[in-house]
Amino acid sequence: MELRQLEHFVAVAEERHFTRAAERLAVSQSGLSASVRALEQELRTPLFSRTTRTVRLTEAGRALLVEAERTLAGARAARDAVDAVRGLLRGTLTVGVEQCVAGVSPARLLAAFHRDHPQMELRLRQEGTSSLLDGVAGGRLDLAFAATVGPAEWRGELVPLARERLVLLCAAGHPFAERTDVGWEELAGASFIDFHPDWGPRRAADQAFAAAGVRRTVGLEVNDVHSLLELVREGLGIAVVPHHFSRKPEAELLVTVELTGAVRPVYESVAVLPAARSAGPGARALMRLLREDPGAG
């Protein structure tokens, strides 16, 4: 089994398409197919279920994917470590990030990193926090900027970035718009707009409602903050969000209402890294830049 074969296998698994995977790797489709077939023959089991339209992982393929990503990440880390000893920073740095995560500007940070290390290729993946944790754990991501992560669900390194309260956003015509604050129990039965359960703000809100003992129904789920604010502005529901969302231009016409009661929920953004000794040189250099130059983040 060769690293090249694992790279081919992972590309097909991620793209779910042999042609797209071949284009991504800049290899011929026939060569890619032959490489995957050779791997299947060596392992004596199909790794993909193929039809004319789809390519899906088999159970054996799903098991291999976890270990293949970890193996490739280890190989990259080994090469990076040798380059670091030689005073070079090369290879690829793959960063995961939640949308509108507080405490860091991924664009500014990556731009500053690129100026300092132009030989290192940068990749960015925007996903929800649960997916980001899986990505760092499996080696698909070198580090991630996520939200609402507790020590119990992450055994690696967590670096706090920002901490802020949750607030209620509603349209100007909503009954809550006349209030300066509202209790959690008053939110029972309201129509809510929120992110999918994987995203940090939704995780923080779900934890807060559970702690308050209030059941709620999220009728409209979105994947981006701009859609959420637009739906609230149109009066289709209310939203419990991190306070910095209320300062966005799209929220200018919305009303911010404080949440009161025994439950004082917070949204906390963090940098998620593997255990300190297993973080790659690129990830360590990025975090060093963030600590030493706050303006970069």
C-alpha positions in Angstrom: 0.0 0.0 0.0 1.5 3.3 -1.1 0.7 6.9 0.1 -0.1 7.8 -3.5 -2.9 5.1 -3.5 -4.3 6.5 -0.3 -4.2 10.1 -1.8 -6.2 8.8 -4.8 -8.6 6.9 -2.6 -9.3 10.0 -0.3 -9.8 12.3 -3.3 -12.4 10.0 -4.8 -14.1 9.6 -1.4 -14.3 13.4 -1.0 -15.3 14.2 -4.6 -17.6 11.2 -4.9 -16.7 11.2 -8.6 -13.7 9.7 -10.4 -13.5 12.4 -13.1 -13.5 15.3 -10.6 -11.0 13.5 -8.4 -8.7 13.0 -11.3 -8.9 16.7 -12.3 -8.2 17.7 -8.7 -5.1 15.5 -8.6 -4.0 16.4 -12.1 -3.8 12.7 -13.1 -5.6 10.7 -15.8 -8.9 9.1 -14.9 -7.7 5.7 -16.1 -4.6 6.0 -13.9 -6.7 7.0 -10.9 -9.2 4.1 -11.5 -6.3 1.6 -11.8 -4.8 2.9 -8.6 -8.0 2.5 -6.7 -8.6 -1.0 -8.2 -5.1 -2.1 -7.1 -5.8 -0.9 -3.6 -9.1 -2.8 -3.5 -7.3 -5.9 -4.8 -4.7 -5.6 -2.1 -7.3 -5.2 0.6 -9.5 -7.9 -1.0 -12.7 -5.9 -0.7 -14.6 -3.2 -2.7 -14.0 0.3 -1.3 -16.6 2.0 -3.4 -20.1 1.2 -4.6 -20.2 2.4 -8.2 -23.2 3.2 -10.4 -23.4 5.2 -13.6 -24.2 8.3 -11.7 -22.8 8.0 -8.1 -19.7 6.7 -6.3 -20.3 5.9 -2.6 -18.1 4.4 0.0 -18.8 0.9 1.2 -18.5 0.0 4.9 -14.9 -1.0 4.3 -14.3 2.2 2.5 -15.6 4.3 5.3 -13.4 2.4 7.8 -10.3 3.0 5.5 -11.1 6.7 5.0 -10.6 7.5 8.7 -7.2 5.7 8.8 -6.1 7.0 5.3 -6.7 10.6 6.4 -4.7 10.0 9.6 -1.9 8.4 7.7 -1.7 11.1 5.1 -1.8 13.8 7.8 1.1 12.0 9.6 3.1 11.9 6.4 2.6 15.6 5.8 3.6 16.4 9.4 6.7 14.3 9.0 7.7 16.2 5.8 6.8 19.5 7.4 8.9 18.7 10.5 12.0 18.0 8.4 11.5 21.3 6.5 11.0 23.2 9.7 14.4 21.9 11.0 15.9 23.2 7.7 14.4 26.6 8.3 11.7 26.1 5.7 7.9 26.1 5.9 6.5 24.3 3.0 3.6 21.9 2.2 -0.1 22.6 2.8 -1.9 24.1 5.7 -5.6 23.3 5.8 -7.7 25.5 8.1 -11.3 25.0 9.1 -13.5 27.8 10.2 -17.1 28.5 11.3 -18.9 31.2 9.5 -18.6 34.6 11.3 -16.6 33.1 14.2 -15.8 35.8 16.8 -12.3 36.7 17.8 -10.5 36.1 14.6 -10.6 37.3 11.0 -9.6 34.3 8.9 -9.0 36.4 5.8 -6.6 38.9 7.6 -4.9 36.1 9.4 -4.3 33.9 6.4 -3.2 36.9 4.3 -0.6 37.8 7.0 0.5 34.1 7.2 0.9 34.0 3.4 3.1 37.0 3.4 5.4 35.4 5.9 5.3 31.9 4.4 4.7 32.2 0.6 5.9 28.7 -0.1 3.1 27.1 2.0 -0.1 26.3 0.2 -3.3 27.4 2.1 -6.6 25.7 2.0 -9.8 26.8 3.8 -12.8 24.8 4.7 -16.0 26.4 6.1 -18.0 23.9 8.1 -20.0 23.6 11.3 -18.2 23.0 14.6 -19.0 19.2 14.8 -17.6 18.7 11.4 -14.5 20.8 12.2 -13.8 18.7 15.3 -14.0 15.5 13.2 -11.7 17.1 10.6 -9.0 18.0 13.1 -9.3 14.6 14.9 -9.0 12.7 11.6 -6.2 14.8 10.2 -8.2 16.3 7.4 -7.7 19.8 9.0 -4.5 21.1 10.6 -6.5 23.3 12.9 -9.9 25.0 13.1 -11.6 28.1 14.5 -14.9 26.8 16.0 -17.4 27.8 18.7 -19.1 26.3 21.7 -16.7 23.4 22.3 -16.4 21.9 25.7 -13.2 20.2 27.1 -15.3 17.0 27.4 -15.7 16.7 23.7 -12.2 17.5 22.7 -9.0 15.9 24.0 -6.6 18.1 22.0 -5.7 21.7 22.6 -8.4 24.5 22.9 -7.3 28.1 22.7 -10.0 30.6 23.8 -10.5 33.5 21.3 -13.6 35.4 22.3 -16.5 35.1 24.7 -19.8 37.0 24.5 -23.5 36.8 25.6 -26.4 35.6 23.5 -29.2 38.1 22.6 -32.6 38.0 21.0 -33.1 39.5 17.5 -36.5 40.3 16.2 -38.2 42.5 13.6 -39.3 46.0 14.5 -43.0 44.9 14.3 -42.6 41.9 16.7 -44.2 42.2 20.2 -40.8 41.7 21.8 -39.5 44.8 19.9 -41.1 47.0 22.5 -39.2 45.3 25.3 -35.7 45.9 26.7 -35.4 42.4 27.9 -37.3 39.1 27.9 -37.2 36.0 30.1 -36.5 32.6 28.8 -39.9 31.2 29.8 -41.6 33.9 27.6 -39.9 32.4 24.5 -41.9 29.1 24.7 -44.1 28.7 21.7 -42.3 31.4 19.6 -41.2 30.7 16.0 -37.4 30.5 15.7 -34.9 30.9 12.9 -31.5 29.3 13.5 -28.6 27.5 12.0 -28.4 23.8 11.5 -27.6 21.9 14.7 -23.9 21.5 13.7 -23.1 25.2 13.9 -21.7 26.9 17.0 -24.4 29.5 17.5 -27.1 26.9 17.3 -25.2 24.7 19.8 -24.9 27.6 22.2 -28.6 28.4 21.9 -29.7 24.8 22.2 -27.6 24.4 25.4 -29.2 27.6 26.8 -32.8 26.5 26.2 -32.0 23.1 27.6 -30.6 24.7 30.8 -33.6 27.0 31.1 -36.0 24.0 30.7 -37.7 25.7 27.7 -38.7 23.7 24.7 -38.6 25.5 21.3 -39.2 24.7 17.7 -36.8 25.9 15.0 -39.0 26.1 11.9 -36.4 27.8 9.5 -32.9 26.5 9.5 -30.1 28.2 7.4 -26.4 27.8 6.8 -25.4 31.4 6.7 -25.9 34.5 8.9 -27.0 36.7 6.1 -30.0 34.5 5.4 -30.8 34.3 9.1 -30.9 38.1 9.5 -33.0 38.5 6.3 -35.6 36.0 7.5 -35.8 37.7 10.9 -36.1 41.1 9.2 -39.1 39.8 7.2 -40.8 38.8 10.4 -40.7 35.1 9.8 -39.4 34.4 13.3 -37.0 35.5 16.0 -33.4 34.4 16.6 -31.1 33.9 19.6 -27.6 34.7 18.4 -24.2 35.8 19.6 -24.1 39.6 20.3 -21.7 40.4 17.5 -24.4 39.3 14.9 -26.5 42.4 16.0 -23.7 44.7 14.9 -23.7 43.5 11.3 -25.0 45.9 8.6 -27.8 43.5 7.7 -29.1 43.7 11.3 -29.4 47.5 11.3 -33.2 47.4 11.1 -33.6 44.7 13.7 -34.2 45.1 17.4 -31.8 43.6 19.9 -33.4 42.4 23.2 -31.5 41.2 26.2 -32.2 37.8 27.7 -32.8 37.6 31.4 -33.1 34.9 34.0 -31.0 32.4 35.9 -29.5 31.1 32.7 -26.7 33.4 31.4 -25.6 31.7 28.2 -22.4 32.6 26.4 -21.0 31.9 23.0 -17.3 31.1 23.1 -15.1 30.8 20.0 -11.9 28.7 20.2 -9.0 27.5 18.1 -9.1 23.8 17.9 -5.7 22.0 17.5 -4.5 18.4 18.0 -2.5 17.6 21.1 0.3 20.2 21.4 3.1 17.7 20.4 1.2 16.6 17.3 0.3 20.0 15.8 2.2 20.6 12.6 4.7 23.4 12.1 2.2 25.3 9.9 -0.5 25.2 12.5 2.0 26.3 15.2 3.2 29.2 13.0 -0.3 30.3 12.4 -1.2 30.4 16.1 2.1 32.1 16.9 1.2 34.8 14.4 -2.3 35.2 16.0 -0.8 35.6 19.4 2.0 37.9 18.5 0.2 40.1 16.0 -3.5 40.7 17.1 -4.0 42.9 14.1 -3.5 39.9 11.8 -6.5 38.1 13.4 
